[in-house]
Amino acid sequence: MKVKPEEKFKGKGIRKCRLCGNARALIRSHNLYICRRCFREVAADIGFKKYG
Ligand SMILES: [Zn+2]
């Protein structure tokens, strides 16, 4: 798994899912900051339907 250098230790460290705290498969686009699993759960609420 590749990690972009600028994503390693930059910023204030919001690297965990806001909902479950999982830091893996985090979705940061759209300012979501939630993991993929939680994203699927909230996708319907925020209007995403293609994802998962
Ligand atoms: Zn989550």
mmCIF file of the protein (N, C-alpha, C, O) and its ligand, coordinates in Angstrom:
data_MODEL
# 
_entry.id   MODEL 
# 
loop_
_entity.id 
_entity.type 
_entity.pdbx_number_of_molecules 
1 polymer     1 
2 non-polymer 1 
# 
_entity_poly.entity_id                      1 
_entity_poly.type                           'polypeptide(L)' 
_entity_poly.nstd_linkage                   no 
_entity_poly.nstd_monomer                   no 
_entity_poly.pdbx_seq_one_letter_code       MKVKPEEKFKGKGIRKCRLCGNARALIRSHNLYICRRCFREVAADIGFKKYG 
_entity_poly.pdbx_seq_one_letter_code_can   MKVKPEEKFKGKGIRKCRLCGNARALIRSHNLYICRRCFREVAADIGFKKYG 
_entity_poly.pdbx_strand_id                 A 
# 
loop_
_entity_poly_seq.entity_id 
_entity_poly_seq.num 
_entity_poly_seq.mon_id 
_entity_poly_seq.hetero 
1 1  MET n 
1 2  LYS n 
1 3  VAL n 
1 4  LYS n 
1 5  PRO n 
1 6  GLU n 
1 7  GLU n 
1 8  LYS n 
1 9  PHE n 
1 10 LYS n 
1 11 GLY n 
1 12 LYS n 
1 13 GLY n 
1 14 ILE n 
1 15 ARG n 
1 16 LYS n 
1 17 CYS n 
1 18 ARG n 
1 19 LEU n 
1 20 CYS n 
1 21 GLY n 
1 22 ASN n 
1 23 ALA n 
1 24 ARG n 
1 25 ALA n 
1 26 LEU n 
1 27 ILE n 
1 28 ARG n 
1 29 SER n 
1 30 HIS n 
1 31 ASN n 
1 32 LEU n 
1 33 TYR n 
1 34 ILE n 
1 35 CYS n 
1 36 ARG n 
1 37 ARG n 
1 38 CYS n 
1 39 PHE n 
1 40 ARG n 
1 41 GLU n 
1 42 VAL n 
1 43 ALA n 
1 44 ALA n 
1 45 ASP n 
1 46 ILE n 
1 47 GLY n 
1 48 PHE n 
1 49 LYS n 
1 50 LYS n 
1 51 TYR n 
1 52 GLY n 
# 
loop_
_struct_asym.id 
_struct_asym.entity_id 
A 1 
B 2 
# 
loop_
_chem_comp.id 
_chem_comp.type 
_chem_comp.mon_nstd_flag 
ALA 'L-peptide linking' y 
ARG 'L-peptide linking' y 
ASN 'L-peptide linking' y 
ASP 'L-peptide linking' y 
CYS 'L-peptide linking' y 
GLU 'L-peptide linking' y 
GLY 'peptide linking'   y 
HIS 'L-peptide linking' y 
ILE 'L-peptide linking' y 
LEU 'L-peptide linking' y 
LYS 'L-peptide linking' y 
MET 'L-peptide linking' y 
PHE 'L-peptide linking' y 
PRO 'L-peptide linking' y 
SER 'L-peptide linking' y 
TYR 'L-peptide linking' y 
VAL 'L-peptide linking' y 
ZN  non-polymer         . 
# 
_pdbx_entity_nonpoly.entity_id   2 
_pdbx_entity_nonpoly.name        ? 
_pdbx_entity_nonpoly.comp_id     ZN 
# 
_pdbx_nonpoly_scheme.asym_id         B 
_pdbx_nonpoly_scheme.entity_id       2 
_pdbx_nonpoly_scheme.mon_id          ZN 
_pdbx_nonpoly_scheme.ndb_seq_num     1 
_pdbx_nonpoly_scheme.pdb_seq_num     101 
_pdbx_nonpoly_scheme.auth_seq_num    101 
_pdbx_nonpoly_scheme.pdb_mon_id      ZN 
_pdbx_nonpoly_scheme.auth_mon_id     ZN 
_pdbx_nonpoly_scheme.pdb_strand_id   A 
_pdbx_nonpoly_scheme.pdb_ins_code    . 
# 
loop_
_atom_site.group_PDB 
_atom_site.id 
_atom_site.type_symbol 
_atom_site.label_atom_id 
_atom_site.label_alt_id 
_atom_site.label_comp_id 
_atom_site.label_asym_id 
_atom_site.label_entity_id 
_atom_site.label_seq_id 
_atom_site.pdbx_PDB_ins_code 
_atom_site.Cartn_x 
_atom_site.Cartn_y 
_atom_site.Cartn_z 
_atom_site.occupancy 
_atom_site.B_iso_or_equiv 
_atom_site.pdbx_formal_charge 
_atom_site.auth_seq_id 
_atom_site.auth_comp_id 
_atom_site.auth_asym_id 
_atom_site.auth_atom_id 
_atom_site.pdbx_PDB_model_num 
ATOM   1   N  N  . MET A 1 1  ? 0.841   -1.192 0.000  1.00 0.00 ? 1   MET A N  1 
ATOM   2   C  CA . MET A 1 1  ? 0.000   0.000  0.000  1.00 0.00 ? 1   MET A CA 1 
ATOM   3   C  C  . MET A 1 1  ? 0.874   1.239  0.000  1.00 0.00 ? 1   MET A C  1 
ATOM   4   O  O  . MET A 1 1  ? 1.785   1.383  0.816  1.00 0.00 ? 1   MET A O  1 
ATOM   5   N  N  . LYS A 1 2  ? 0.583   2.105  -0.910 1.00 0.00 ? 2   LYS A N  1 
ATOM   6   C  CA . LYS A 1 2  ? 1.384   3.318  -1.025 1.00 0.00 ? 2   LYS A CA 1 
ATOM   7   C  C  . LYS A 1 2  ? 0.784   4.447  -0.193 1.00 0.00 ? 2   LYS A C  1 
ATOM   8   O  O  . LYS A 1 2  ? -0.432  4.608  -0.097 1.00 0.00 ? 2   LYS A O  1 
ATOM   9   N  N  . VAL A 1 3  ? 1.676   5.210  0.394  1.00 0.00 ? 3   VAL A N  1 
ATOM   10  C  CA . VAL A 1 3  ? 1.224   6.372  1.162  1.00 0.00 ? 3   VAL A CA 1 
ATOM   11  C  C  . VAL A 1 3  ? 1.959   7.600  0.661  1.00 0.00 ? 3   VAL A C  1 
ATOM   12  O  O  . VAL A 1 3  ? 3.187   7.621  0.586  1.00 0.00 ? 3   VAL A O  1 
ATOM   13  N  N  . LYS A 1 4  ? 1.213   8.592  0.332  1.00 0.00 ? 4   LYS A N  1 
ATOM   14  C  CA . LYS A 1 4  ? 1.847   9.814  -0.132 1.00 0.00 ? 4   LYS A CA 1 
ATOM   15  C  C  . LYS A 1 4  ? 2.625   10.461 1.014  1.00 0.00 ? 4   LYS A C  1 
ATOM   16  O  O  . LYS A 1 4  ? 2.137   10.513 2.143  1.00 0.00 ? 4   LYS A O  1 
ATOM   17  N  N  . PRO A 1 5  ? 3.801   10.940 0.736  1.00 0.00 ? 5   PRO A N  1 
ATOM   18  C  CA . PRO A 1 5  ? 4.638   11.555 1.774  1.00 0.00 ? 5   PRO A CA 1 
ATOM   19  C  C  . PRO A 1 5  ? 3.912   12.641 2.528  1.00 0.00 ? 5   PRO A C  1 
ATOM   20  O  O  . PRO A 1 5  ? 4.043   12.735 3.749  1.00 0.00 ? 5   PRO A O  1 
ATOM   21  N  N  . GLU A 1 6  ? 3.168   13.445 1.849  1.00 0.00 ? 6   GLU A N  1 
ATOM   22  C  CA . GLU A 1 6  ? 2.511   14.558 2.526  1.00 0.00 ? 6   GLU A CA 1 
ATOM   23  C  C  . GLU A 1 6  ? 1.369   14.103 3.414  1.00 0.00 ? 6   GLU A C  1 
ATOM   24  O  O  . GLU A 1 6  ? 0.821   14.885 4.190  1.00 0.00 ? 6   GLU A O  1 
ATOM   25  N  N  . GLU A 1 7  ? 1.016   12.841 3.293  1.00 0.00 ? 7   GLU A N  1 
ATOM   26  C  CA . GLU A 1 7  ? -0.097  12.355 4.098  1.00 0.00 ? 7   GLU A CA 1 
ATOM   27  C  C  . GLU A 1 7  ? 0.364   11.648 5.366  1.00 0.00 ? 7   GLU A C  1 
ATOM   28  O  O  . GLU A 1 7  ? -0.449  11.210 6.180  1.00 0.00 ? 7   GLU A O  1 
ATOM   29  N  N  . LYS A 1 8  ? 1.659   11.546 5.517  1.00 0.00 ? 8   LYS A N  1 
ATOM   30  C  CA . LYS A 1 8  ? 2.152   10.777 6.659  1.00 0.00 ? 8   LYS A CA 1 
ATOM   31  C  C  . LYS A 1 8  ? 1.930   11.494 7.985  1.00 0.00 ? 8   LYS A C  1 
ATOM   32  O  O  . LYS A 1 8  ? 1.149   11.041 8.822  1.00 0.00 ? 8   LYS A O  1 
ATOM   33  N  N  . PHE A 1 9  ? 2.617   12.605 8.166  1.00 0.00 ? 9   PHE A N  1 
ATOM   34  C  CA . PHE A 1 9  ? 2.527   13.277 9.466  1.00 0.00 ? 9   PHE A CA 1 
ATOM   35  C  C  . PHE A 1 9  ? 2.286   14.761 9.301  1.00 0.00 ? 9   PHE A C  1 
ATOM   36  O  O  . PHE A 1 9  ? 2.894   15.590 9.978  1.00 0.00 ? 9   PHE A O  1 
ATOM   37  N  N  . LYS A 1 10 ? 1.414   15.070 8.414  1.00 0.00 ? 10  LYS A N  1 
ATOM   38  C  CA . LYS A 1 10 ? 1.147   16.472 8.181  1.00 0.00 ? 10  LYS A CA 1 
ATOM   39  C  C  . LYS A 1 10 ? -0.219  16.839 8.739  1.00 0.00 ? 10  LYS A C  1 
ATOM   40  O  O  . LYS A 1 10 ? -1.119  16.002 8.813  1.00 0.00 ? 10  LYS A O  1 
ATOM   41  N  N  . GLY A 1 11 ? -0.360  18.070 9.121  1.00 0.00 ? 11  GLY A N  1 
ATOM   42  C  CA . GLY A 1 11 ? -1.643  18.505 9.632  1.00 0.00 ? 11  GLY A CA 1 
ATOM   43  C  C  . GLY A 1 11 ? -1.777  18.230 11.117 1.00 0.00 ? 11  GLY A C  1 
ATOM   44  O  O  . GLY A 1 11 ? -0.794  17.959 11.807 1.00 0.00 ? 11  GLY A O  1 
ATOM   45  N  N  . LYS A 1 12 ? -2.993  18.302 11.590 1.00 0.00 ? 12  LYS A N  1 
ATOM   46  C  CA . LYS A 1 12 ? -3.213  18.158 13.020 1.00 0.00 ? 12  LYS A CA 1 
ATOM   47  C  C  . LYS A 1 12 ? -3.553  16.729 13.411 1.00 0.00 ? 12  LYS A C  1 
ATOM   48  O  O  . LYS A 1 12 ? -3.901  16.447 14.557 1.00 0.00 ? 12  LYS A O  1 
ATOM   49  N  N  . GLY A 1 13 ? -3.451  15.873 12.479 1.00 0.00 ? 13  GLY A N  1 
ATOM   50  C  CA . GLY A 1 13 ? -3.572  14.474 12.838 1.00 0.00 ? 13  GLY A CA 1 
ATOM   51  C  C  . GLY A 1 13 ? -4.978  13.932 12.824 1.00 0.00 ? 13  GLY A C  1 
ATOM   52  O  O  . GLY A 1 13 ? -5.296  13.022 13.590 1.00 0.00 ? 13  GLY A O  1 
ATOM   53  N  N  . ILE A 1 14 ? -5.821  14.463 11.980 1.00 0.00 ? 14  ILE A N  1 
ATOM   54  C  CA . ILE A 1 14 ? -7.143  13.863 11.866 1.00 0.00 ? 14  ILE A CA 1 
ATOM   55  C  C  . ILE A 1 14 ? -7.018  12.675 10.929 1.00 0.00 ? 14  ILE A C  1 
ATOM   56  O  O  . ILE A 1 14 ? -7.172  12.799 9.714  1.00 0.00 ? 14  ILE A O  1 
ATOM   57  N  N  . ARG A 1 15 ? -6.746  11.567 11.497 1.00 0.00 ? 15  ARG A N  1 
ATOM   58  C  CA . ARG A 1 15 ? -6.454  10.398 10.672 1.00 0.00 ? 15  ARG A CA 1 
ATOM   59  C  C  . ARG A 1 15 ? -7.332  9.220  11.065 1.00 0.00 ? 15  ARG A C  1 
ATOM   60  O  O  . ARG A 1 15 ? -7.070  8.073  10.702 1.00 0.00 ? 15  ARG A O  1 
ATOM   61  N  N  . LYS A 1 16 ? -8.345  9.525  11.792 1.00 0.00 ? 16  LYS A N  1 
ATOM   62  C  CA . LYS A 1 16 ? -9.210  8.427  12.208 1.00 0.00 ? 16  LYS A CA 1 
ATOM   63  C  C  . LYS A 1 16 ? -10.654 8.732  11.838 1.00 0.00 ? 16  LYS A C  1 
ATOM   64  O  O  . LYS A 1 16 ? -11.075 9.881  11.707 1.00 0.00 ? 16  LYS A O  1 
ATOM   65  N  N  . CYS A 1 17 ? -11.360 7.670  11.682 1.00 0.00 ? 17  CYS A N  1 
ATOM   66  C  CA . CYS A 1 17 ? -12.764 7.814  11.352 1.00 0.00 ? 17  CYS A CA 1 
ATOM   67  C  C  . CYS A 1 17 ? -13.495 8.560  12.463 1.00 0.00 ? 17  CYS A C  1 
ATOM   68  O  O  . CYS A 1 17 ? -13.302 8.282  13.647 1.00 0.00 ? 17  CYS A O  1 
ATOM   69  N  N  . ARG A 1 18 ? -14.313 9.483  12.075 1.00 0.00 ? 18  ARG A N  1 
ATOM   70  C  CA . ARG A 1 18 ? -15.046 10.264 13.077 1.00 0.00 ? 18  ARG A CA 1 
ATOM   71  C  C  . ARG A 1 18 ? -16.104 9.416  13.765 1.00 0.00 ? 18  ARG A C  1 
ATOM   72  O  O  . ARG A 1 18 ? -16.546 9.720  14.873 1.00 0.00 ? 18  ARG A O  1 
ATOM   73  N  N  . LEU A 1 19 ? -16.489 8.378  13.107 1.00 0.00 ? 19  LEU A N  1 
ATOM   74  C  CA . LEU A 1 19 ? -17.596 7.583  13.632 1.00 0.00 ? 19  LEU A CA 1 
ATOM   75  C  C  . LEU A 1 19 ? -17.122 6.417  14.467 1.00 0.00 ? 19  LEU A C  1 
ATOM   76  O  O  . LEU A 1 19 ? -17.641 6.182  15.558 1.00 0.00 ? 19  LEU A O  1 
ATOM   77  N  N  . CYS A 1 20 ? -16.140 5.683  13.968 1.00 0.00 ? 20  CYS A N  1 
ATOM   78  C  CA . CYS A 1 20 ? -15.740 4.469  14.675 1.00 0.00 ? 20  CYS A CA 1 
ATOM   79  C  C  . CYS A 1 20 ? -14.285 4.517  15.134 1.00 0.00 ? 20  CYS A C  1 
ATOM   80  O  O  . CYS A 1 20 ? -13.855 3.657  15.901 1.00 0.00 ? 20  CYS A O  1 
ATOM   81  N  N  . GLY A 1 21 ? -13.522 5.508  14.676 1.00 0.00 ? 21  GLY A N  1 
ATOM   82  C  CA . GLY A 1 21 ? -12.154 5.630  15.131 1.00 0.00 ? 21  GLY A CA 1 
ATOM   83  C  C  . GLY A 1 21 ? -11.167 4.813  14.328 1.00 0.00 ? 21  GLY A C  1 
ATOM   84  O  O  . GLY A 1 21 ? -9.964  4.851  14.586 1.00 0.00 ? 21  GLY A O  1 
ATOM   85  N  N  . ASN A 1 22 ? -11.658 4.091  13.379 1.00 0.00 ? 22  ASN A N  1 
ATOM   86  C  CA . ASN A 1 22 ? -10.782 3.300  12.532 1.00 0.00 ? 22  ASN A CA 1 
ATOM   87  C  C  . ASN A 1 22 ? -9.964  4.220  11.635 1.00 0.00 ? 22  ASN A C  1 
ATOM   88  O  O  . ASN A 1 22 ? -10.489 5.165  11.047 1.00 0.00 ? 22  ASN A O  1 
ATOM   89  N  N  . ALA A 1 23 ? -8.687  3.929  11.542 1.00 0.00 ? 23  ALA A N  1 
ATOM   90  C  CA . ALA A 1 23 ? -7.821  4.795  10.749 1.00 0.00 ? 23  ALA A CA 1 
ATOM   91  C  C  . ALA A 1 23 ? -7.525  4.189  9.387  1.00 0.00 ? 23  ALA A C  1 
ATOM   92  O  O  . ALA A 1 23 ? -6.766  4.759  8.603  1.00 0.00 ? 23  ALA A O  1 
ATOM   93  N  N  . ARG A 1 24 ? -8.105  3.069  9.109  1.00 0.00 ? 24  ARG A N  1 
ATOM   94  C  CA . ARG A 1 24 ? -7.815  2.409  7.852  1.00 0.00 ? 24  ARG A CA 1 
ATOM   95  C  C  . ARG A 1 24 ? -8.870  2.750  6.815  1.00 0.00 ? 24  ARG A C  1 
ATOM   96  O  O  . ARG A 1 24 ? -10.045 2.946  7.126  1.00 0.00 ? 24  ARG A O  1 
ATOM   97  N  N  . ALA A 1 25 ? -8.410  2.814  5.567  1.00 0.00 ? 25  ALA A N  1 
ATOM   98  C  CA . ALA A 1 25 ? -9.322  3.090  4.459  1.00 0.00 ? 25  ALA A CA 1 
ATOM   99  C  C  . ALA A 1 25 ? -10.105 4.370  4.707  1.00 0.00 ? 25  ALA A C  1 
ATOM   100 O  O  . ALA A 1 25 ? -11.297 4.472  4.413  1.00 0.00 ? 25  ALA A O  1 
ATOM   101 N  N  . LEU A 1 26 ? -9.403  5.322  5.247  1.00 0.00 ? 26  LEU A N  1 
ATOM   102 C  CA . LEU A 1 26 ? -10.068 6.571  5.577  1.00 0.00 ? 26  LEU A CA 1 
ATOM   103 C  C  . LEU A 1 26 ? -10.364 7.379  4.320  1.00 0.00 ? 26  LEU A C  1 
ATOM   104 O  O  . LEU A 1 26 ? -9.522  7.502  3.430  1.00 0.00 ? 26  LEU A O  1 
ATOM   105 N  N  . ILE A 1 27 ? -11.536 7.910  4.268  1.00 0.00 ? 27  ILE A N  1 
ATOM   106 C  CA . ILE A 1 27 ? -11.921 8.745  3.133  1.00 0.00 ? 27  ILE A CA 1 
ATOM   107 C  C  . ILE A 1 27 ? -11.856 10.202 3.556  1.00 0.00 ? 27  ILE A C  1 
ATOM   108 O  O  . ILE A 1 27 ? -12.625 10.663 4.400  1.00 0.00 ? 27  ILE A O  1 
ATOM   109 N  N  . ARG A 1 28 ? -10.927 10.904 2.954  1.00 0.00 ? 28  ARG A N  1 
ATOM   110 C  CA . ARG A 1 28 ? -10.754 12.300 3.347  1.00 0.00 ? 28  ARG A CA 1 
ATOM   111 C  C  . ARG A 1 28 ? -11.326 13.257 2.316  1.00 0.00 ? 28  ARG A C  1 
ATOM   112 O  O  . ARG A 1 28 ? -11.527 14.440 2.591  1.00 0.00 ? 28  ARG A O  1 
ATOM   113 N  N  . SER A 1 29 ? -11.579 12.746 1.159  1.00 0.00 ? 29  SER A N  1 
ATOM   114 C  CA . SER A 1 29 ? -12.197 13.605 0.160  1.00 0.00 ? 29  SER A CA 1 
ATOM   115 C  C  . SER A 1 29 ? -13.586 14.017 0.635  1.00 0.00 ? 29  SER A C  1 
ATOM   116 O  O  . SER A 1 29 ? -14.216 13.311 1.422  1.00 0.00 ? 29  SER A O  1 
ATOM   117 N  N  . HIS A 1 30 ? -14.043 15.128 0.165  1.00 0.00 ? 30  HIS A N  1 
ATOM   118 C  CA . HIS A 1 30 ? -15.340 15.661 0.569  1.00 0.00 ? 30  HIS A CA 1 
ATOM   119 C  C  . HIS A 1 30 ? -15.353 16.038 2.048  1.00 0.00 ? 30  HIS A C  1 
ATOM   120 O  O  . HIS A 1 30 ? -16.414 16.279 2.624  1.00 0.00 ? 30  HIS A O  1 
ATOM   121 N  N  . ASN A 1 31 ? -14.146 16.088 2.669  1.00 0.00 ? 31  ASN A N  1 
ATOM   122 C  CA . ASN A 1 31 ? -14.078 16.431 4.097  1.00 0.00 ? 31  ASN A CA 1 
ATOM   123 C  C  . ASN A 1 31 ? -14.898 15.471 4.955  1.00 0.00 ? 31  ASN A C  1 
ATOM   124 O  O  . ASN A 1 31 ? -15.536 15.872 5.928  1.00 0.00 ? 31  ASN A O  1 
ATOM   125 N  N  . LEU A 1 32 ? -14.867 14.242 4.586  1.00 0.00 ? 32  LEU A N  1 
ATOM   126 C  CA . LEU A 1 32 ? -15.665 13.280 5.318  1.00 0.00 ? 32  LEU A CA 1 
ATOM   127 C  C  . LEU A 1 32 ? -14.921 12.768 6.532  1.00 0.00 ? 32  LEU A C  1 
ATOM   128 O  O  . LEU A 1 32 ? -15.457 12.742 7.639  1.00 0.00 ? 32  LEU A O  1 
ATOM   129 N  N  . TYR A 1 33 ? -13.691 12.364 6.318  1.00 0.00 ? 33  TYR A N  1 
ATOM   130 C  CA . TYR A 1 33 ? -12.886 11.807 7.411  1.00 0.00 ? 33  TYR A CA 1 
ATOM   131 C  C  . TYR A 1 33 ? -13.581 10.640 8.087  1.00 0.00 ? 33  TYR A C  1 
ATOM   132 O  O  . TYR A 1 33 ? -13.641 10.557 9.314  1.00 0.00 ? 33  TYR A O  1 
ATOM   133 N  N  . ILE A 1 34 ? -14.089 9.768  7.293  1.00 0.00 ? 34  ILE A N  1 
ATOM   134 C  CA . ILE A 1 34 ? -14.651 8.549  7.845  1.00 0.00 ? 34  ILE A CA 1 
ATOM   135 C  C  . ILE A 1 34 ? -14.109 7.368  7.053  1.00 0.00 ? 34  ILE A C  1 
ATOM   136 O  O  . ILE A 1 34 ? -13.680 7.526  5.910  1.00 0.00 ? 34  ILE A O  1 
ATOM   137 N  N  . CYS A 1 35 ? -14.129 6.222  7.642  1.00 0.00 ? 35  CYS A N  1 
ATOM   138 C  CA . CYS A 1 35 ? -13.610 5.060  6.963  1.00 0.00 ? 35  CYS A CA 1 
ATOM   139 C  C  . CYS A 1 35 ? -14.622 4.547  5.948  1.00 0.00 ? 35  CYS A C  1 
ATOM   140 O  O  . CYS A 1 35 ? -15.772 4.982  5.913  1.00 0.00 ? 35  CYS A O  1 
ATOM   141 N  N  . ARG A 1 36 ? -14.174 3.635  5.146  1.00 0.00 ? 36  ARG A N  1 
ATOM   142 C  CA . ARG A 1 36 ? -15.048 3.165  4.069  1.00 0.00 ? 36  ARG A CA 1 
ATOM   143 C  C  . ARG A 1 36 ? -16.281 2.469  4.594  1.00 0.00 ? 36  ARG A C  1 
ATOM   144 O  O  . ARG A 1 36 ? -17.368 2.569  4.026  1.00 0.00 ? 36  ARG A O  1 
ATOM   145 N  N  . ARG A 1 37 ? -16.089 1.770  5.680  1.00 0.00 ? 37  ARG A N  1 
ATOM   146 C  CA . ARG A 1 37 ? -17.233 1.036  6.221  1.00 0.00 ? 37  ARG A CA 1 
ATOM   147 C  C  . ARG A 1 37 ? -18.322 2.000  6.663  1.00 0.00 ? 37  ARG A C  1 
ATOM   148 O  O  . ARG A 1 37 ? -19.495 1.834  6.331  1.00 0.00 ? 37  ARG A O  1 
ATOM   149 N  N  . CYS A 1 38 ? -17.912 3.005  7.415  1.00 0.00 ? 38  CYS A N  1 
ATOM   150 C  CA . CYS A 1 38 ? -18.892 3.974  7.879  1.00 0.00 ? 38  CYS A CA 1 
ATOM   151 C  C  . CYS A 1 38 ? -19.436 4.782  6.714  1.00 0.00 ? 38  CYS A C  1 
ATOM   152 O  O  . CYS A 1 38 ? -20.594 5.201  6.705  1.00 0.00 ? 38  CYS A O  1 
ATOM   153 N  N  . PHE A 1 39 ? -18.570 4.987  5.735  1.00 0.00 ? 39  PHE A N  1 
ATOM   154 C  CA . PHE A 1 39 ? -19.020 5.756  4.580  1.00 0.00 ? 39  PHE A CA 1 
ATOM   155 C  C  . PHE A 1 39 ? -20.207 5.089  3.919  1.00 0.00 ? 39  PHE A C  1 
ATOM   156 O  O  . PHE A 1 39 ? -21.161 5.742  3.495  1.00 0.00 ? 39  PHE A O  1 
ATOM   157 N  N  . ARG A 1 40 ? -20.124 3.780  3.843  1.00 0.00 ? 40  ARG A N  1 
ATOM   158 C  CA . ARG A 1 40 ? -21.227 3.061  3.212  1.00 0.00 ? 40  ARG A CA 1 
ATOM   159 C  C  . ARG A 1 40 ? -22.520 3.274  3.976  1.00 0.00 ? 40  ARG A C  1 
ATOM   160 O  O  . ARG A 1 40 ? -23.608 3.320  3.403  1.00 0.00 ? 40  ARG A O  1 
ATOM   161 N  N  . GLU A 1 41 ? -22.371 3.403  5.281  1.00 0.00 ? 41  GLU A N  1 
ATOM   162 C  CA . GLU A 1 41 ? -23.566 3.560  6.093  1.00 0.00 ? 41  GLU A CA 1 
ATOM   163 C  C  . GLU A 1 41 ? -24.172 4.950  5.956  1.00 0.00 ? 41  GLU A C  1 
ATOM   164 O  O  . GLU A 1 41 ? -25.391 5.125  5.987  1.00 0.00 ? 41  GLU A O  1 
ATOM   165 N  N  . VAL A 1 42 ? -23.303 5.917  5.806  1.00 0.00 ? 42  VAL A N  1 
ATOM   166 C  CA . VAL A 1 42 ? -23.801 7.286  5.739  1.00 0.00 ? 42  VAL A CA 1 
ATOM   167 C  C  . VAL A 1 42 ? -23.948 7.763  4.305  1.00 0.00 ? 42  VAL A C  1 
ATOM   168 O  O  . VAL A 1 42 ? -24.468 8.851  4.056  1.00 0.00 ? 42  VAL A O  1 
ATOM   169 N  N  . ALA A 1 43 ? -23.492 6.955  3.368  1.00 0.00 ? 43  ALA A N  1 
ATOM   170 C  CA . ALA A 1 43 ? -23.508 7.360  1.968  1.00 0.00 ? 43  ALA A CA 1 
ATOM   171 C  C  . ALA A 1 43 ? -24.909 7.775  1.535  1.00 0.00 ? 43  ALA A C  1 
ATOM   172 O  O  . ALA A 1 43 ? -25.085 8.780  0.845  1.00 0.00 ? 43  ALA A O  1 
ATOM   173 N  N  . ALA A 1 44 ? -25.863 7.024  1.930  1.00 0.00 ? 44  ALA A N  1 
ATOM   174 C  CA . ALA A 1 44 ? -27.234 7.321  1.536  1.00 0.00 ? 44  ALA A CA 1 
ATOM   175 C  C  . ALA A 1 44 ? -27.676 8.668  2.092  1.00 0.00 ? 44  ALA A C  1 
ATOM   176 O  O  . ALA A 1 44 ? -28.397 9.427  1.444  1.00 0.00 ? 44  ALA A O  1 
ATOM   177 N  N  . ASP A 1 45 ? -27.228 8.937  3.301  1.00 0.00 ? 45  ASP A N  1 
ATOM   178 C  CA . ASP A 1 45 ? -27.648 10.180 3.945  1.00 0.00 ? 45  ASP A CA 1 
ATOM   179 C  C  . ASP A 1 45 ? -27.055 11.399 3.257  1.00 0.00 ? 45  ASP A C  1 
ATOM   180 O  O  . ASP A 1 45 ? -27.707 12.437 3.137  1.00 0.00 ? 45  ASP A O  1 
ATOM   181 N  N  . ILE A 1 46 ? -25.822 11.265 2.809  1.00 0.00 ? 46  ILE A N  1 
ATOM   182 C  CA . ILE A 1 46 ? -25.174 12.423 2.227  1.00 0.00 ? 46  ILE A CA 1 
ATOM   183 C  C  . ILE A 1 46 ? -25.280 12.433 0.719  1.00 0.00 ? 46  ILE A C  1 
ATOM   184 O  O  . ILE A 1 46 ? -24.749 13.330 0.065  1.00 0.00 ? 46  ILE A O  1 
ATOM   185 N  N  . GLY A 1 47 ? -25.949 11.460 0.166  1.00 0.00 ? 47  GLY A N  1 
ATOM   186 C  CA . GLY A 1 47 ? -26.275 11.522 -1.248 1.00 0.00 ? 47  GLY A CA 1 
ATOM   187 C  C  . GLY A 1 47 ? -25.377 10.730 -2.158 1.00 0.00 ? 47  GLY A C  1 
ATOM   188 O  O  . GLY A 1 47 ? -25.501 10.817 -3.379 1.00 0.00 ? 47  GLY A O  1 
ATOM   189 N  N  . PHE A 1 48 ? -24.460 9.947  -1.580 1.00 0.00 ? 48  PHE A N  1 
ATOM   190 C  CA . PHE A 1 48 ? -23.631 9.094  -2.413 1.00 0.00 ? 48  PHE A CA 1 
ATOM   191 C  C  . PHE A 1 48 ? -24.295 7.738  -2.578 1.00 0.00 ? 48  PHE A C  1 
ATOM   192 O  O  . PHE A 1 48 ? -24.717 7.101  -1.613 1.00 0.00 ? 48  PHE A O  1 
ATOM   193 N  N  . LYS A 1 49 ? -24.369 7.331  -3.801 1.00 0.00 ? 49  LYS A N  1 
ATOM   194 C  CA . LYS A 1 49 ? -24.998 6.028  -4.004 1.00 0.00 ? 49  LYS A CA 1 
ATOM   195 C  C  . LYS A 1 49 ? -24.154 5.086  -4.843 1.00 0.00 ? 49  LYS A C  1 
ATOM   196 O  O  . LYS A 1 49 ? -24.439 3.893  -4.952 1.00 0.00 ? 49  LYS A O  1 
ATOM   197 N  N  . LYS A 1 50 ? -23.114 5.646  -5.429 1.00 0.00 ? 50  LYS A N  1 
ATOM   198 C  CA . LYS A 1 50 ? -22.284 4.815  -6.282 1.00 0.00 ? 50  LYS A CA 1 
ATOM   199 C  C  . LYS A 1 50 ? -21.202 4.102  -5.498 1.00 0.00 ? 50  LYS A C  1 
ATOM   200 O  O  . LYS A 1 50 ? -20.604 3.137  -5.974 1.00 0.00 ? 50  LYS A O  1 
ATOM   201 N  N  . TYR A 1 51 ? -20.960 4.582  -4.304 1.00 0.00 ? 51  TYR A N  1 
ATOM   202 C  CA . TYR A 1 51 ? -19.819 4.079  -3.561 1.00 0.00 ? 51  TYR A CA 1 
ATOM   203 C  C  . TYR A 1 51 ? -20.217 2.845  -2.758 1.00 0.00 ? 51  TYR A C  1 
ATOM   204 O  O  . TYR A 1 51 ? -21.009 2.941  -1.820 1.00 0.00 ? 51  TYR A O  1 
ATOM   205 N  N  . GLY A 1 52 ? -19.687 1.721  -3.114 1.00 0.00 ? 52  GLY A N  1 
ATOM   206 C  CA . GLY A 1 52 ? -19.955 0.501  -2.382 1.00 0.00 ? 52  GLY A CA 1 
ATOM   207 C  C  . GLY A 1 52 ? -21.348 -0.002 -2.670 1.00 0.00 ? 52  GLY A C  1 
ATOM   208 O  O  . GLY A 1 52 ? -21.755 -1.033 -2.134 1.00 0.00 ? 52  GLY A O  1 
HETATM 209 ZN ZN . ZN  B 2 .  ? -15.617 4.230  10.568 1.00 0.00 2 101 ZN  A ZN 1 
# 
